[in-house]
Each structure stands twice: as C-alpha cells, then as structure tokens.
Amino acid sequence: MGVAMPQRPPRLVSQSAPQLYPFTTATRLYGTRAWRRRALRQLEIEPLCLLCRAQGRIEPATVADHIVDHKGDLRAFWEGELQSLCEYHHNSKTRRDDAARKSGRRQYMKGCDEHGRPLDPAHPWRRSGS
C-alpha cells in the first residue's frame, strides 16, 4: 500500500492585487479548454479580422487576441477584452509588443486604413488636438 501524497492547500486569491504569473505559466493557459472555448466564442462573435477590415479587406479571423497585453495577470488574461485577428496581424502585433517590452519604448502598429489614418489608435497622428 502506497503512502498518499500530501495535497497543497488552495491558494487564496486577493481581489485587490493582480495575480501575476511568469510568462511561461500564462502561455500554458492558452492550451486550456476554457481558453479555447473563450477564443472560439470571440471568433464566432467577430469572424473577420478587425485590422484587415480597417484596411478595406475581408479576411477570416483565426486568432482571438488580447487587446491589452495581460503581462501574466490572470484577471486580465481571463477577463480582458479580445479582438479577432488573422494570423498575419496577430503575429505582427505580438512581435511589436515583444520588441516594445524588450526596448522599453512604445512601438506603433504599422499600416493605415482606407482613409490613410494609422491603424494604431495610440499613434500620435490619431490624437486630436491643435
């Protein structure tokens, strides 16, 4: 007869402070059934790539993307707003976000819509003012 392994007591999650996990742990969350359900629901709601549509093109979305990088915050991962993107735009956004994280400088999304305005809403040219 084997000895039963002691079980780890459940962790209490503070509602006030974000629960941060290493990037690799957060990355594993993308493989869970709950994430796949959430991603499929997003793609059903918004089946076309948001950025392709802004450029006047119609492309099917294949990736549910966090609009704001969750940075390992579990609440932001599960409750953060999603957008539907094609693989090209998702990979471009991810590379830009990774470069910004490494350099410490803001990187703007490349490309413009059919009216010539930058796609990135945070781009300085999109700011209203004088």
C-alpha positions in Angstrom: 0.0 0.0 0.0 1.4 3.4 -1.0 1.5 6.5 1.0 -0.9 9.2 0.0 0.9 12.4 -1.1 0.0 15.5 0.9 -2.1 17.9 -1.0 -1.2 21.5 -1.3 -3.8 23.8 0.4 -5.7 26.0 -2.0 -4.3 29.5 -2.6 -6.4 32.4 -1.7 -6.6 35.0 -4.5 -6.6 38.6 -3.4 -9.4 40.5 -5.2 -7.4 43.8 -5.0 -4.0 42.9 -6.2 -3.5 41.3 -9.6 -2.2 37.8 -9.5 1.0 37.7 -11.7 2.5 34.6 -13.1 5.6 34.1 -15.2 5.1 34.4 -18.9 5.6 30.7 -19.4 2.8 29.9 -17.0 0.5 32.3 -18.6 1.4 30.9 -22.0 0.3 27.4 -20.9 -3.2 28.9 -20.2 -3.7 29.2 -24.0 -3.8 25.4 -24.1 -6.7 25.0 -21.7 -10.2 24.0 -22.6 -11.6 27.2 -21.0 -9.3 29.4 -23.2 -10.2 27.5 -26.4 -13.9 28.0 -25.6 -13.4 31.7 -25.0 -11.4 32.1 -28.1 -14.0 30.3 -30.3 -16.7 32.4 -28.8 -14.8 35.5 -29.8 -14.3 34.2 -33.3 -18.0 33.4 -33.6 -18.9 36.9 -32.5 -16.4 38.6 -34.7 -15.4 36.2 -37.6 -13.4 38.7 -39.7 -10.0 40.2 -38.9 -10.5 43.6 -37.4 -7.3 45.1 -38.8 -7.9 43.7 -42.3 -11.4 45.3 -42.2 -9.9 48.6 -41.2 -7.7 48.4 -44.4 -10.8 47.7 -46.5 -10.0 43.9 -46.9 -12.1 41.0 -45.9 -10.1 38.2 -44.3 -11.3 35.5 -41.9 -10.0 35.9 -38.3 -8.1 32.8 -37.0 -6.8 34.2 -33.6 -8.6 35.7 -30.6 -6.1 38.3 -29.3 -6.0 40.2 -26.0 -6.3 43.9 -27.0 -4.2 44.9 -24.0 -1.3 42.6 -23.1 -2.1 40.7 -19.9 1.5 40.5 -18.8 0.9 37.4 -16.7 -2.1 38.9 -14.8 -4.7 36.2 -14.5 -7.6 38.5 -14.2 -6.5 40.4 -17.3 -6.0 37.1 -19.1 -9.5 35.8 -18.4 -11.5 39.0 -18.3 -9.5 41.2 -20.7 -11.2 42.4 -23.9 -10.5 40.3 -27.0 -10.3 41.1 -30.7 -10.4 38.8 -33.7 -7.3 38.9 -35.9 -5.9 37.0 -38.9 -2.6 35.2 -38.2 -0.5 37.8 -40.0 -1.9 40.8 -38.0 -1.7 38.8 -34.7 2.0 37.8 -35.3 2.8 41.4 -36.3 1.2 42.8 -33.1 2.9 40.2 -30.9 6.3 40.9 -32.4 5.7 44.7 -31.9 4.6 44.1 -28.3 7.7 41.9 -27.6 10.0 44.5 -29.1 8.4 47.2 -27.0 8.8 45.1 -23.9 12.5 44.5 -24.6 13.4 48.0 -25.6 11.2 49.8 -23.1 9.9 52.1 -25.9 6.4 52.2 -27.4 6.1 50.6 -30.8 3.3 51.6 -33.1 1.3 49.2 -35.3 2.3 49.6 -38.9 -0.4 50.2 -41.6 -3.2 52.6 -42.2 -6.9 52.3 -43.0 -8.6 53.1 -46.3 -8.6 56.8 -45.3 -4.9 56.9 -44.7 -5.1 57.1 -40.9 -2.8 54.9 -38.8 -4.4 51.6 -37.6 -2.9 52.0 -34.1 -5.3 54.1 -32.1 -2.4 55.2 -29.8 -0.4 56.6 -32.8 0.4 60.3 -32.4 -1.3 61.1 -35.7 -4.6 59.8 -34.4 -4.6 62.1 -31.4 -6.9 65.1 -31.6 -5.6 68.5 -30.9 -4.1 71.5 -32.5 
